[in-house]
Amino acid sequence: MRTALTIIPMKRSHIRACDAIVAASEPWKTLQEKVDFKKYITCGQAYACTRSGSGTIEVAGFIIFTAEPVFARGGYLRAIGVAASLRGQGIGSKLMAFAEKMVSRQATCLYLCVSSFNRKGQAFYRKRGYTRVGKLPGLTSPDSSEYIYWKRLK
Ligand SMILES: CC(C)(COP(=O)(O)OP(=O)(O)OC[C@H]1O[C@@H](n2cnc3c(N)ncnc32)[C@H](O)[C@@H]1OP(=O)(O)O)[C@@H](O)C(=O)NCCC(=O)NCCS
């Protein structure tokens, strides 16, 4: 079956599926946190990746980022998530490439935070050229740190 992936500004109708991704994924499970998708839709920072095939459209993943330089000439990647059943098929990489293209129009680099216990997330970012440049101990929980990662885009 042929499927097509499309990245579009997130709509309110996507929120339920994105909430389900968050509820089933690290780091949010451990941190017991939700993502306020409504807020990021309102400020134009949230995008959904939809997957269509055989007459159905489903939300495969999401990405939230600030494209303008908000810190040290860089944009900020706030969150990325892909439905667990669809991981390992390049959807996360496609979402990252989209964000990097959008950010590079306004900023020279991209920053993000990833939890110290989220080893898969760290490996994902490292493979895409991100380097750890800082550590925020105890920021989100007393037992973990947030690592700051950085990539030069141009
Ligand atoms: C990190 C995340 C967005 C990656 O999404 P993805 O669609 O699996 O990404 P890709 O398919 O592009 O790449 C995943 C890598 O893991 C490998 N992989 C293989 N099977 C996998 C699986 N079942 N699950 C995850 N990764 C898998 C892929 O081969 C790929 O490796 P590569 O870089 O050598 O190609 C996704 O794992 C996720 O939603 N994680 C939970 C949320 C999270 O940790 N977000 C980051 C911090 S906010």
The ligand as an SDF file (V2000), in Angstrom:
LIG
                    3D

 48 50  0  0  0  0  0  0  0  0999 V2000
   12.9030   10.3980   18.7550 C   0  0  0  0  0  0  0  0  0  0  0  0
   11.7790   10.0870   17.7630 C   0  0  0  0  0  0  0  0  0  0  0  0
   11.0000   11.3810   17.4520 C   0  0  0  0  0  0  0  0  0  0  0  0
   12.3810    9.5340   16.4720 C   0  0  0  0  0  0  0  0  0  0  0  0
   11.3390    9.3010   15.5490 O   0  0  0  0  0  0  0  0  0  0  0  0
   11.4740    8.1820   14.3900 P   0  0  0  0  0  0  0  0  0  0  0  0
   10.3800    8.3990   13.4160 O   0  0  0  0  0  0  0  0  0  0  0  0
   11.6130    6.8480   14.9990 O   0  0  0  0  0  0  0  0  0  0  0  0
   12.8540    8.6290   13.7480 O   0  0  0  0  0  0  0  0  0  0  0  0
   13.6130    7.9820   12.4930 P   0  0  0  0  0  0  0  0  0  0  0  0
   12.8660    6.7950   11.9870 O   0  0  0  0  0  0  0  0  0  0  0  0
   13.8970    9.0820   11.5680 O   0  0  0  0  0  0  0  0  0  0  0  0
   14.9840    7.5310   13.1480 O   0  0  0  0  0  0  0  0  0  0  0  0
   15.0070    6.7130   14.3070 C   0  0  0  0  0  0  0  0  0  0  0  0
   16.2960    6.0030   14.4540 C   0  0  0  0  0  0  0  0  0  0  0  0
   16.1000    4.9070   15.3290 O   0  0  0  0  0  0  0  0  0  0  0  0
   16.1230    3.6570   14.6160 C   0  0  0  0  0  0  0  0  0  0  0  0
   14.9700    2.8090   14.9260 N   0  0  0  0  0  0  0  0  0  0  0  0
   14.7420    1.6150   14.4060 C   0  0  0  0  0  0  0  0  0  0  0  0
   13.6400    1.1040   14.9150 N   0  0  0  0  0  0  0  0  0  0  0  0
   13.1540    1.9690   15.7900 C   0  0  0  0  0  0  0  0  0  0  0  0
   12.0050    1.9820   16.6190 C   0  0  0  0  0  0  0  0  0  0  0  0
   11.1380    0.9670   16.6620 N   0  0  0  0  0  0  0  0  0  0  0  0
   11.7980    3.0560   17.3760 N   0  0  0  0  0  0  0  0  0  0  0  0
   12.6410    4.0920   17.3250 C   0  0  0  0  0  0  0  0  0  0  0  0
   13.7530    4.1260   16.5610 N   0  0  0  0  0  0  0  0  0  0  0  0
   14.0020    3.0740   15.7920 C   0  0  0  0  0  0  0  0  0  0  0  0
   16.0400    4.0690   13.1910 C   0  0  0  0  0  0  0  0  0  0  0  0
   16.7210    3.1100   12.4030 O   0  0  0  0  0  0  0  0  0  0  0  0
   16.7390    5.4010   13.1870 C   0  0  0  0  0  0  0  0  0  0  0  0
   18.1140    5.2390   13.2360 O   0  0  0  0  0  0  0  0  0  0  0  0
   19.0600    5.9540   12.1630 P   0  0  0  0  0  0  0  0  0  0  0  0
   19.1840    7.3590   12.6610 O   0  0  0  0  0  0  0  0  0  0  0  0
   20.3220    5.1910   12.2190 O   0  0  0  0  0  0  0  0  0  0  0  0
   18.3530    5.8850   10.8460 O   0  0  0  0  0  0  0  0  0  0  0  0
   10.8140    8.9960   18.3260 C   0  0  0  0  0  0  0  0  0  0  0  0
   11.5880    7.8940   18.7340 O   0  0  0  0  0  0  0  0  0  0  0  0
    9.9610    9.4580   19.4870 C   0  0  0  0  0  0  0  0  0  0  0  0
    8.8550    9.9710   19.3090 O   0  0  0  0  0  0  0  0  0  0  0  0
   10.4580    9.2770   20.7300 N   0  0  0  0  0  0  0  0  0  0  0  0
    9.6970    9.6580   21.9150 C   0  0  0  0  0  0  0  0  0  0  0  0
    9.7120   11.1520   22.1070 C   0  0  0  0  0  0  0  0  0  0  0  0
   11.1260   11.7080   22.2480 C   0  0  0  0  0  0  0  0  0  0  0  0
   12.0090   11.0860   22.8220 O   0  0  0  0  0  0  0  0  0  0  0  0
   11.3210   12.9100   21.6940 N   0  0  0  0  0  0  0  0  0  0  0  0
   12.6290   13.5690   21.7750 C   0  0  0  0  0  0  0  0  0  0  0  0
   12.7720   14.3680   23.0140 C   0  0  0  0  0  0  0  0  0  0  0  0
   11.5500   15.6890   23.0920 S   0  0  0  0  0  0  0  0  0  0  0  0
  1  2  1  0
  2  3  1  0
  2  4  1  0
  2 36  1  0
  4  5  1  0
  5  6  1  0
  6  7  2  0
  6  8  1  0
  6  9  1  0
  9 10  1  0
 10 11  2  0
 10 12  1  0
 10 13  1  0
 13 14  1  0
 14 15  1  0
 15 16  1  0
 15 30  1  0
 16 17  1  0
 17 18  1  0
 17 28  1  0
 18 19  1  0
 18 27  1  0
 19 20  2  0
 20 21  1  0
 21 22  1  0
 21 27  2  0
 22 23  1  0
 22 24  2  0
 24 25  1  0
 25 26  2  0
 26 27  1  0
 28 29  1  0
 28 30  1  0
 30 31  1  0
 31 32  1  0
 32 33  2  0
 32 34  1  0
 32 35  1  0
 36 37  1  0
 36 38  1  0
 38 39  2  0
 38 40  1  0
 40 41  1  0
 41 42  1  0
 42 43  1  0
 43 44  2  0
 43 45  1  0
 45 46  1  0
 46 47  1  0
 47 48  1  0
M  END
$$$$
